[in-house]
Amino acid sequence: MASAIFRVQSHKFSQDNIQTTLVCSKCDEVFSKEFLIDLEGQTIEFKCPVCGAPGEADLPYKSAEEREEFEEDFEEVEEEEGGEEFEEEY
């Protein structure tokens, strides 16, 4: 059972990961940790890298607005990459 709570101080989503800055409730130290994007919205258990106390963190999830922006950006990149491939063939 977790003895510490890791509070998410800030987070950033990338294509593959959630980059978080967390605070340990045992030692009050701030640390950074990356999680796979597949874990978004879940409660994850791990040890504090500073004091070693086992604990858990509630990972954030993307809002509908963030998802829409990400999908639009991804579509733009796909279109740009597709256009370059076409130009290279001719």
Secondary structure, 3 states (H helix, E strand, C coil): CCCEEEEEEEEEECCCEEEEEEEECCCCCEEEEEEEHHHCCCEEEEECCCCCCEEEEECCCCCHHHHHHHHHHHHHHHHHHHHHHHHHHC
